[in-house]
Amino acid sequence: MTETHFEQVLSLLRMEAEAIEQTAVRLGRAEVERAIELLAACRGKVVLVGVGKSGNIAQKVAATLTSTGTMAVFLHPSDALHGGIGIVTGEDVAVVLSNSGETAEVVELLPFLQARRTPVIAVVGNLSSTLARRADVVLDASVEQEACPLNLAPTTSTTVALALGDALAMTLMRVKRLTPEDFALNHPGGRLGKRLTLKVCDLMHGGDECPNVPADAALLEVVREISRGGLGAVNVLDGDGRLVGIITDGDLRRTLQTANLSELDKLRSDALMTRAPVVVEPQMLAHAALQLMENRPSQISVLPVVEAGGRCVGLLRLHDIVRSGL
């Protein structure tokens, strides 16, 4: 009975998964330990080398290493043989990927790496190959069969090489004790990076942008200052610039609904304001401020920003945090 397309896909996935599992069984402890020692002790950079599909995998592994705390670059052997090898030094470590271990450009490059005393870690599918014989460390990435129906197109072999490269990179992360904060510094554009690096002071409205009024300001002055700032609130400060309260658009509406209209001209900001409001510090993470605004029975849309000494330095809006991409 002919396999359905669905069954074929599942079969090929299982084939590649089994190849990775077999690699985990086949790898030698001494070789893996030595590879990690070389990479962890590298004072320069890790140079990933490969041709064709192995080159594609090498580029991905280089990117993974770089983003997880280990400086790495990809170097095509052909480019290396025409001047590119100038980036390689004796303080670097080369990781060379080749299923056959006999790729002409790779084999031709090996003597020049050795001349620079650059240690070579081979991720290779043929342990009897030239690459395997000349490398300082050999990691067995051999596979019994490619997923390709013709057993020709690099498929299972590249999957194993990629998985092995990822495993090396993730182990190095642990060796170097990379923290989420360290990771975020290499990913400033991503949501995780922003959550771990973006601070209140990066988003707040301070200086002339921040509307402030004294505690004895008249209602009309409060309205004018809120309108001028356009932030939906105004800080109420004492004579030394310390926060004593906050007045929001909502506070104004509620006051107008309940106040005696004939006495509006007598109202002062200290009668309108919310005393001892929730505040944030400038160096607080913006994500923590967002949680402070949202994780409560009734959400807060604007927060005063107050330094440790009590001086008010700005206003932070929920809108600005959301717009930042957190």
Secondary structure, DSSP 8 states (H G I E B T S, - for coil): ----HHHHHHHHHHHHHHHHHHHHHHS-HHHHHHHHHHHHH-SS-EEEE--HHHHHHHHHHHHHHHHTT--EEEE-HHHHTTTGGGG--TT-EEEEEESSS--HHHHHHHHHHHHTT--EEEEES-TTSHHHHH-SEEEE---S--SSTTS-SSSHHHHHHHHHHHHHHHHHHHHTT--HHHHHHT-TTSHHHHHHH-BHHHH-EEGGGS-EEETT-BHHHHHHHHHHH-SSEEEEE-TTSBEEEEEEHHHHHHHHHHS-GGGGGG-BHHHHSEES---B-TTSBHHHHHHHHHSSSS--SEEEEE-TTSBEEEEEEHHHHHHTT-
